Amino acid sequence: MKYRSFGRTGWNIAEVGFGAWAIGADWGQVDEATAMATLYRALDLGVNFFDTADVYGDGRSERLLARLRRERSEPFYVVTKAGRRLSPHNADGYNAANLTRFVERSLTNLETDCLDLVQLHCPPTEVYYRPEVFAALDDLVKAGNIKYYGVSVEKVEEGLKAIEYPGVQSIQIIFNMFRLRPSELFFQEAKRRQVGILARVPLASGMLTGRMSGSTTFTTDDHRNYNRHGEAFNVGETFSGVDYETGLAAVEELRPLVPPGATMAQWALRWILMFDAVSTVIPGAKSPAQEADNAAAADLPPLTAEQMAKVQAIYDARIRDLVHQRW
């Protein structure tokens, strides 16, 4: 595993981290024994950065990571998120009282006195224009409840606004071969302000593994079944907002570019790591084998200029008009 600096925190984190949504909920069932074996495998492979949220399995994902800390001695960072427990999920809910309550629940779930880093969990755009929200997070840092804070965003606009607040240490944003816009102005500004970047949904909900087809089916508890059109949450979270058939066609154009000896998933992750503004990429894994496949992406050689240009060309031809200005 290779490591990168994480913004201004002083942390050195695995450039391929672990996204813990899939072991929590919404990606089909993962029993606890398999989830723990997958987390163990991540540590074995040098992963020291785990991303979770208080709503992943209603706290299940956080509790699994607390168990990991109890059972293993290696130090690692846990980044969690807060805000999506709100019902209704609106800007007014992002206030000091609610944020304190959410943080206290995560402290309990993670069995710790201080959270490494908390991110607002894709709040409504209006929240980014309310300084009092970020002042409340500053107060939680001063109180010793959290060490650092950041924001998980849906839109580039939100990321650009968030990094204007001096306490924001990280931005988590969808970035993959189907979502190139962050690599333009946003990456430049984040680097200038020394803000860490977590590349989420890096495989476009599994589309960029190259293992899906027109006949692939998903269980009823998998968001790739029930959120195709944004029925449950932002449609950009599912296949990066790209129509399923369009995504499959783009994958077939990308497939010949994958070098011998690499899986498409590894290659797609390595493509993200070509951008030095990215601190870590956080693919999910539901089994030790998947985790080993993900972590191996760090060992692939850099993509060539020709490969990078071809990815851009496929995006421009097939994907850009669908997503570029939307997110």
FENDA-V984655 format. One line per field, one symbol per residue. ss: DSSP state (H for helix, E for strand, - for the rest). A space follows every 10 residues. Layout:
ss: ???
//
This chain:
ss: --EEEE---- EEEE-E-EE- ------E--- -HHHHHHHHH HHHH----EE E--------H HHHHHHHHHH H-----EEEE EE-------- HHH--HHHHH HHHHHHHHHH ----EEEEEE E---HHHHH- HHHHHHHHHH HH---EEEEE EE---HHHHH HH-----EEE EEEE-E--E- HHH-HHHHHH HH---EEEEE ------HHH- ---------- -EHHHH---- ----HHH-HH H--HHHHHHH HHHHH----- ---HHHHHHH HHH------E E--E---HHH HHHHHHHHH- ----HHHHHH HHHHHHHHHH HHH----
//
